[in-house]
Every structure is written in C-alpha cells, then in structure tokens.
C-alpha cells in the first residue's frame, strides 16, 4: 500500500482502517473526532415547581452531559431507527415532540461503516463518532435504568411521548 500523499487519501485510509473517524491532519474544530468517542445515555429527572416530574434521556459524550435544556431531549424512536440505517434523523427533539420547537430543522446525518457510526449534526454543525456497539449498549442501558426509576417513582412522566414504548411509564 502506498503512503498517503494528501488529505483525501488519508481520509480514505482512515475509513478503510475502520478505527479512525477523520484524517489525522484535519484541524477544524467542527471536523469529526480522530477516534471514536465514549457515549452513554442516562435517564434524567427534570423537576420544576408546580409541574409533574419529567423523565427524559440525555446523552453523555466523552463524559460531557448534553443536557435536554441546551440540546433537547433524546428521541429514542429516532435513535433506534438510526442504529440500523444511514440517513437524517431528529435524534435531539423538544419535550413537545416537535424538533423545530427546539431549533432542530436539519437533524443529524448518520452514516455507518465498519462498526463505526458517524453523526453530523446539521443544525449545530458538530460531528460525533462512536462505535456502533457502544451506542447500542447505551441505548439498551438507558431503557433498563429508566424503567427502574419509573418503578421507584411511578408519578414520573416520560417525555417526549415517543419515548414511552422504550422507557415505559406514562
């Protein structure tokens, strides 16, 4: 195999190698990360005086919590669909179910290759890269943890509504 001589060639080699998410020479902060990031999904209870307590999933990327307040809650139905196919998905949404209400109009472009899943958030222009197995494990784990919370706190309301089949509750 010839040594890469330009950025495009290094990018092709990185994709073929299956362990890098971008060429090592890219410097733009909005470029995909060089290696798969850690990912977790955690159930979060949102409390506001005089309102019912809400249960919603939040994503944690490289130990940074992407709060529902700042990014919108995770739509598990869209995330579920994105685990199996490439395409544009509204992984972040609004508590009311309408991604546009949260300023999400483009969604997240998802691409799969060699066990790696890449997200390009078309609204914020940020890139993320994960091992598909890690996202799938996080997806499964948040469902178990949320169901345990609902058993302990049956008055929790799951939001957005499309997450009820995944998390249980009402």
ABEGO torsion letter per residue (X at the ends): XBBBABAAAAAAAAAAAGABABBAABABAABBBABBBBBBBBBBBBBBBGBBBBBBBBBBBGGBBBBAAAAEBBBAAAAAAAAABBEBBBABBBAAGBAAAAGBAAEBBBBBBGGBBBBBBAAAGBBBBBBAAAAAAAAAAAAAAAAAAAAABAABBBOBAAAAAAAEEX
